[in-house]
Amino acid sequence: MLGLFGSVNSLGSLNGDPKLVTSNLIGARRLSKPDTSFKPFDFRPAMKLTTVQPARHPNPTTKASALTYLIFDRPDLVKAENFLNDFGLRTVSRTEELVLLRGTGASHFCYVIQKAPKSRFVGLGLQIDTKAELDALARLPGASAVERSQLPGGGYTVRLTDPSGFRVDAIWDQAPASALSHRPPLPFNSVDAAVRINGTQRPPECAPEVIRLGHVVLELVDYQETCAWYTQHFGFIPSDVQVLPDGSPVVAFMRLDLGNRPADHHTLALAQGFVPTYSHSAYEVVDADAIGMGQRVLRDKGWTHAWGIGRHILGSQIFDYWQDPWGDKHEHYCDGDLFTADTPAGVHAVSREAMAQWGPAMPRSFTKPEFTPASIVALVKNLRRSPDLTFAKLRRLAKIFA
């Protein structure tokens, strides 16, 4: 019969070559050795960036070493906490005005919910490794003085506002936190190695254990200015950039500069939008079974699914996205790429197909903006004001994503 990559004969070998025996031989246990020289073909055409940003800064003010937490305003703390507990975060503390949650990793908290009349994303916290760097940030225009943090773990903070209006807390000298126990990754039997004999796979039927906060994605109007701010003042470096045919950036996946230590493919991703807003945040779990069980638990609890399960191209994560009660997207992921600081950035054409290697196609609802009278007014204002947003670019983005 015909196969995708050649004819397969009755012995199960490819193109009649008996040396390439496949695993459909009845009773076969000794398989051919895997080809370790195989390199996946990169089907994405190489592109060229035609703008100044995103780019590494030669001498940044600081080099952030971790994304520590996200801050959200919510009108209903109980509803917000219920979703996040079902999602796999653990409550650290709760008052009438503030709820803190964490994963199992060595962090006092990674998610802050503040009581407020309207729901919104407020900002993020970034860890700084020296007092000198914190003092340098405090000298930036609009920065607060160095203040002692009142949140668990203590330490000192400087509060800044990025050019798009998001709050950024720089944190130094937090007390060390203890990690919590979590189940180990499930052992997999593969065609080349059997590691589980006379045993079964039974992942626990409960909310998946979130290990840590992985990244946040923000949409921006003033793309060049905001991107330059993060590279100049926190040392972010681009891993991959998706661009339009004219070479202007649509999404920049930015990682921390940890030198020779491997860093996540992206800790911060910046996307061109028509208003500054939160896109999604991502939380690492131990393996793909945790993602699958998370989907089952969240469906059974009645929460709204956004997209997944699949595997991204840029970053390579296995992913699944869910919406909280206010429609904000939260991602479970595992098996993401890691890079050291010397790896150069890639530039790629943007498309819906470039968002995942496999899994369901990204639904239009995932990127379709919610238009309100206020957002329409902001759109018109930003089209007139921002050099990064033009009607032609907006039209092309709408054609791709909305």
C-alpha positions as CSV (number, residue, x, y, z in Angstrom):
1,M,0.0,0.0,0.0
2,L,1.0,3.6,-0.3
3,G,2.4,5.5,2.7
4,L,2.9,9.2,3.2
5,F,6.7,9.0,2.6
6,G,6.9,6.1,0.1
7,S,5.5,2.6,-0.5
8,V,5.2,0.1,2.3
9,N,5.5,-3.5,1.4
10,S,3.9,-6.5,3.1
11,L,6.8,-6.9,5.5
12,G,6.3,-3.5,6.8
13,S,9.5,-2.1,5.4
14,L,9.8,1.3,3.7
15,N,10.3,1.1,-0.1
16,G,11.1,-2.5,0.2
17,D,14.3,-2.0,2.2
18,P,14.4,-4.9,4.8
19,K,16.8,-2.9,7.0
20,L,14.0,-0.3,7.8
21,V,11.6,-2.5,9.6
22,T,8.7,-0.7,11.2
23,S,6.9,-1.5,14.5
24,N,3.9,-3.1,12.8
25,L,5.6,-6.5,12.5
26,I,3.5,-8.9,14.6
27,G,5.3,-9.9,17.8
28,A,8.4,-7.8,17.0
29,R,10.2,-6.5,20.1
30,R,13.6,-5.6,18.7
31,L,13.2,-2.4,16.8
32,S,15.5,-0.5,14.5
33,K,17.7,2.0,16.2
34,P,16.5,5.6,16.2
35,D,18.2,8.0,13.8
36,T,19.8,10.4,16.2
37,S,21.1,12.6,13.3
38,F,17.6,13.6,12.4
39,K,16.9,17.3,12.4
40,P,13.3,18.6,11.9
41,F,12.9,20.7,8.8
42,D,12.1,24.3,9.5
43,F,9.2,25.0,7.1
44,R,8.9,28.7,8.1
45,P,10.4,31.1,5.6
46,A,13.2,33.3,6.9
47,M,12.1,36.9,7.2
48,K,13.9,40.2,7.9
49,L,13.0,42.7,10.7
50,T,12.8,46.2,9.4
51,T,12.3,48.1,12.7
52,V,14.8,49.0,15.5
53,Q,12.9,46.9,18.1
54,P,13.0,44.2,19.3
55,A,16.7,44.1,19.8
56,R,19.2,43.4,22.6
57,H,20.4,46.4,24.6
58,P,24.2,46.6,24.9
59,N,24.2,47.9,28.4
60,P,20.8,47.5,30.2
61,T,20.0,49.1,33.5
62,T,19.4,45.7,35.0
63,K,19.1,42.1,34.0
64,A,15.9,40.7,35.6
65,S,16.4,37.1,36.7
66,A,12.8,35.9,37.2
67,L,9.1,36.8,36.6
68,T,7.9,36.7,40.2
69,Y,4.2,37.5,40.1
70,L,1.2,39.0,38.2
71,I,-1.3,41.5,39.7
72,F,-5.0,41.5,38.8
73,D,-7.9,43.7,39.9
74,R,-11.2,41.7,40.4
75,P,-14.6,42.6,41.7
76,D,-15.3,39.1,43.1
77,L,-12.3,37.6,45.0
78,V,-14.2,34.3,45.7
79,K,-15.0,33.7,42.1
80,A,-11.4,34.5,41.0
81,E,-10.0,32.2,43.7
82,N,-12.3,29.3,42.8
83,F,-11.2,29.4,39.2
84,L,-7.5,29.6,40.1
85,N,-7.8,26.7,42.6
86,D,-9.4,24.5,39.9
87,F,-6.7,25.6,37.5
88,G,-4.1,24.3,40.0
89,L,-2.8,27.3,42.0
90,R,-2.8,27.1,45.8
91,T,-4.1,29.9,48.1
92,V,-1.4,31.4,50.3
93,S,-3.5,34.0,52.1
94,R,-6.9,35.6,51.9
95,T,-8.4,38.8,53.2
96,E,-11.4,40.9,52.1
97,E,-9.1,43.0,49.9
98,L,-6.3,40.6,48.8
99,V,-5.8,37.0,47.8
100,L,-2.3,35.5,47.1
101,L,-1.7,32.2,45.3
102,R,1.3,30.1,44.5
103,G,2.5,27.1,42.6
104,T,4.6,24.3,44.1
105,G,7.9,26.0,43.1
106,A,10.1,27.9,45.5
107,S,8.2,31.2,45.4
108,H,6.1,32.8,48.2
109,F,3.4,33.7,45.7
110,C,3.0,34.2,42.0
111,Y,-0.5,35.5,41.6
112,V,-2.0,38.6,43.3
113,I,-5.7,39.4,43.3
114,Q,-6.8,42.8,44.5
115,K,-10.4,43.8,45.3
116,A,-11.6,46.5,42.9
117,P,-14.8,47.6,41.2
118,K,-13.6,46.7,37.7
119,S,-11.7,43.7,36.4
120,R,-8.3,44.4,34.9
121,F,-4.7,43.3,34.6
122,V,-2.5,45.6,36.7
123,G,1.0,44.5,36.1
124,L,3.9,42.2,36.9
125,G,6.9,41.7,39.3
126,L,10.4,41.1,38.1
127,Q,13.3,39.9,40.4
128,I,16.5,41.9,40.5
129,D,19.7,40.4,41.9
130,T,21.5,43.4,43.4
131,K,20.8,46.5,45.5
132,A,22.8,48.6,43.0
133,E,20.4,47.5,40.2
134,L,17.4,48.4,42.3
135,D,18.9,51.8,43.1
136,A,19.5,52.4,39.4
137,L,15.9,51.6,38.6
138,A,14.8,54.0,41.3
139,R,16.5,56.8,39.5
140,L,14.5,56.3,36.3
141,P,11.8,59.0,35.5
142,G,8.5,58.2,37.2
143,A,10.0,55.4,39.4
144,S,9.1,55.2,43.1
145,A,11.7,55.3,45.9
146,V,13.1,52.0,47.2
147,E,10.4,50.7,49.6
148,R,10.2,47.6,51.8
149,S,7.7,45.1,50.6
150,Q,4.8,44.2,52.8
151,L,4.0,41.0,51.0
152,P,5.2,37.5,52.0
153,G,8.9,37.1,51.6
154,G,9.6,40.8,52.2
155,G,12.5,42.4,50.4
156,Y,12.6,45.7,48.7
157,T,10.8,47.1,45.7
158,V,10.8,49.9,43.2
159,R,7.5,50.5,41.4
160,L,7.6,51.6,37.7
161,T,5.2,52.1,34.9
162,D,6.1,50.9,31.4
163,P,5.3,53.1,28.4
164,S,2.0,51.2,27.8
165,G,0.8,51.9,31.3
166,F,1.4,48.5,32.9
167,R,2.8,48.5,36.5
168,V,6.2,46.8,36.9
169,D,7.5,46.0,40.4
170,A,11.3,45.4,40.6
171,I,11.9,43.1,43.6
172,W,15.2,42.5,45.4
173,D,16.3,40.6,48.5
174,Q,13.1,38.5,49.1
175,A,13.6,35.8,51.7
176,P,14.1,32.3,50.2
177,A,10.9,30.3,49.9
178,S,10.5,26.5,50.3
179,A,9.2,24.4,47.4
180,L,6.2,22.2,47.9
181,S,6.1,18.6,46.9
182,H,4.5,17.6,43.6
183,R,4.1,14.3,41.8
184,P,7.0,13.3,39.6
185,P,6.5,13.1,35.8
186,L,4.9,9.9,34.7
187,P,7.4,7.4,33.2
188,F,6.7,6.6,29.5
189,N,7.2,3.4,27.7
190,S,8.7,4.2,24.3
191,V,9.4,2.0,21.3
192,D,13.1,2.1,22.3
193,A,12.9,1.8,26.0
194,A,10.4,0.0,28.3
195,V,10.6,1.7,31.7
196,R,7.3,0.5,33.1
197,I,6.7,-3.3,33.4
198,N,3.7,-4.8,35.1
199,G,2.5,-1.4,36.0
200,T,-0.2,1.1,34.8
201,Q,-0.6,4.8,34.2
202,R,-3.1,6.4,36.5
203,P,-2.5,10.2,36.9
204,P,-4.4,11.6,39.9
205,E,-8.0,12.8,39.1
206,C,-7.6,16.3,40.5
207,A,-6.7,19.8,39.5
208,P,-3.1,19.8,38.1
209,E,-0.3,21.0,40.3
210,V,0.9,24.3,38.9
211,I,4.7,24.4,39.4
212,R,5.4,28.0,38.6
213,L,4.4,31.1,36.6
214,G,6.1,30.8,33.2
215,H,5.3,33.9,31.1
216,V,2.9,36.7,30.4
217,V,1.8,38.1,27.0
218,L,0.8,41.7,26.6
219,E,-0.7,43.6,23.7
220,L,0.6,47.1,23.0
221,V,-0.1,50.1,20.9
222,D,3.3,51.9,21.3
223,Y,5.2,48.8,20.4
224,Q,8.7,50.2,19.7
225,E,8.8,52.4,22.8
226,T,7.5,49.7,25.1
227,C,9.7,46.9,23.7
228,A,12.8,49.2,24.0
229,W,11.9,50.0,27.6
230,Y,12.0,46.3,28.6
231,T,15.2,45.6,26.7
232,Q,16.9,48.7,28.1
233,H,15.9,48.5,31.7
234,F,15.4,44.8,32.4
235,G,17.7,43.2,29.8
236,F,15.2,41.1,28.0
237,I,16.5,39.6,24.7
238,P,14.4,38.4,21.8
239,S,14.2,34.7,21.1
240,D,11.8,34.8,18.1
241,V,10.0,37.6,16.3
242,Q,6.9,37.1,14.1
243,V,6.6,39.9,11.4
244,L,4.3,41.1,8.7
245,P,5.4,41.0,5.0
246,D,6.8,44.5,5.4
247,G,9.1,43.3,8.3
248,S,7.3,45.1,11.1
249,P,6.9,43.0,14.3
250,V,3.7,41.5,15.4
251,V,4.9,39.4,18.3
252,A,8.2,39.3,20.0
253,F,9.0,36.4,22.3
254,M,11.5,37.7,24.9
255,R,13.6,35.8,27.4
256,L,15.6,36.7,30.4
257,D,19.3,37.2,30.0
258,L,20.7,34.6,32.4
259,G,24.1,34.2,30.7
260,N,25.1,30.6,30.4
261,R,22.2,29.4,32.4
262,P,19.3,28.2,30.3
263,A,16.2,30.5,30.3
264,D,12.7,29.9,29.1
265,H,12.2,30.7,25.4
266,H,10.0,33.6,26.6
267,T,9.1,35.1,29.9
268,L,7.6,38.1,28.3
269,A,5.9,38.3,24.9
270,L,4.8,41.6,23.4
271,A,2.2,41.7,20.6
272,Q,1.1,44.6,18.5
273,G,-2.5,45.6,19.3
274,F,-4.8,48.5,19.1
275,V,-5.1,49.1,22.8
276,P,-2.7,48.1,25.6
277,T,-4.2,45.0,27.3
278,Y,-3.4,41.6,28.8
279,S,-3.4,38.7,26.3
280,H,-2.6,35.6,28.5
281,S,-0.4,34.2,31.2
282,A,1.1,30.7,31.3
283,Y,1.8,28.2,34.1
284,E,4.1,25.2,34.0
285,V,2.8,21.8,35.0
286,V,4.8,18.6,35.4
287,D,3.9,16.7,32.2
288,A,1.3,16.3,29.4
289,D,-0.9,14.1,31.6
290,A,-1.3,17.0,34.0
291,I,-2.4,19.2,31.1
292,G,-4.9,16.5,30.0
293,M,-6.2,16.0,33.5
294,G,-6.5,19.7,33.9
295,Q,-8.7,19.9,30.9
296,R,-11.0,17.2,32.3
297,V,-11.2,18.8,35.7
298,L,-11.8,22.3,34.3
299,R,-14.5,21.1,31.9
300,D,-16.2,19.2,34.7
301,K,-16.2,22.3,36.8
302,G,-17.9,24.3,34.0
303,W,-15.1,26.7,33.1
304,T,-14.7,28.0,29.6
305,H,-12.1,26.4,27.3
306,A,-10.2,28.7,24.9
307,W,-7.8,26.6,22.9
308,G,-5.9,23.3,23.0
309,I,-4.5,20.7,23.5
310,G,-1.6,21.3,21.1
311,R,2.1,22.0,20.7
312,H,3.3,25.5,19.9
313,I,6.0,26.1,17.2
314,L,7.9,29.0,18.8
315,G,8.7,27.8,22.3
316,S,7.5,24.3,21.6
317,Q,5.3,24.0,24.6
318,I,2.5,21.5,24.9
319,F,-0.4,23.9,25.8
320,D,-4.0,24.2,26.8
321,Y,-5.8,27.5,27.4
322,W,-8.7,28.4,29.7
323,Q,-10.7,31.5,30.4
324,D,-11.3,32.9,33.9
325,P,-14.7,34.3,34.9
326,W,-13.7,37.6,33.2
327,G,-12.5,36.1,30.0
328,D,-8.8,36.4,30.7
329,K,-6.8,33.5,29.3
330,H,-4.6,31.2,31.4
331,E,-2.4,28.5,29.9
332,H,-1.2,25.2,31.2
333,Y,2.0,24.2,29.5
334,C,4.9,21.7,29.7
335,D,8.1,20.8,27.7
336,G,9.1,24.3,26.7
337,D,12.3,25.3,25.0
338,L,15.3,26.7,26.9
339,F,18.0,28.9,25.5
340,T,21.2,30.4,26.8
341,A,21.9,34.1,26.2
342,D,24.2,33.6,23.2
343,T,21.5,32.1,20.9
344,P,20.5,34.7,18.3
345,A,16.9,35.7,17.5
346,G,14.8,34.1,14.8
347,V,12.5,36.2,12.5
348,H,9.5,34.5,11.0
349,A,6.4,35.3,9.0
350,V,3.3,35.6,11.1
351,S,0.2,33.5,10.4
352,R,-2.5,31.6,12.2
353,E,-0.8,28.3,11.0
354,A,2.5,29.4,12.7
355,M,0.9,29.2,16.2
356,A,0.9,25.5,16.6
357,Q,2.6,22.3,15.2
358,W,-0.4,20.1,16.0
359,G,-3.7,20.2,17.8
360,P,-6.9,22.1,16.9
361,A,-6.6,25.2,14.8
362,M,-6.5,28.4,16.8
363,P,-10.1,29.5,17.0
364,R,-11.0,33.0,15.8
365,S,-12.4,33.7,19.3
366,F,-8.9,33.3,20.7
367,T,-7.7,36.5,19.2
368,K,-10.8,38.4,18.2
369,P,-11.0,41.7,20.2
370,E,-14.1,42.6,22.2
371,F,-15.2,46.0,20.9
372,T,-16.9,48.4,23.3
373,P,-17.7,52.1,22.9
374,A,-14.6,52.9,25.0
375,S,-12.3,50.6,23.0
376,I,-13.5,52.1,19.7
377,V,-12.7,55.6,20.9
378,A,-9.3,54.4,22.0
379,L,-8.7,52.7,18.6
380,V,-9.4,55.9,16.7
381,K,-7.3,57.9,19.1
382,N,-4.4,55.4,18.9
383,L,-4.5,55.3,15.1
384,R,-4.0,59.1,15.0
385,R,-1.4,59.1,17.7
386,S,0.9,56.1,17.6
387,P,3.6,55.7,14.9
388,D,3.3,51.9,15.4
389,L,-0.4,51.6,14.5
390,T,-1.6,52.3,11.0
391,F,-4.9,51.5,9.3
392,A,-3.1,49.2,6.8
393,K,-1.4,47.3,9.7
394,L,-4.7,47.0,11.6
395,R,-6.4,45.7,8.5
396,R,-3.8,43.1,7.9
397,L,-3.8,42.0,11.5
398,A,-7.6,41.7,11.5
399,K,-7.4,39.6,8.4
400,I,-5.0,37.2,10.1
401,F,-6.4,37.0,13.6
402,A,-9.9,38.4,13.8
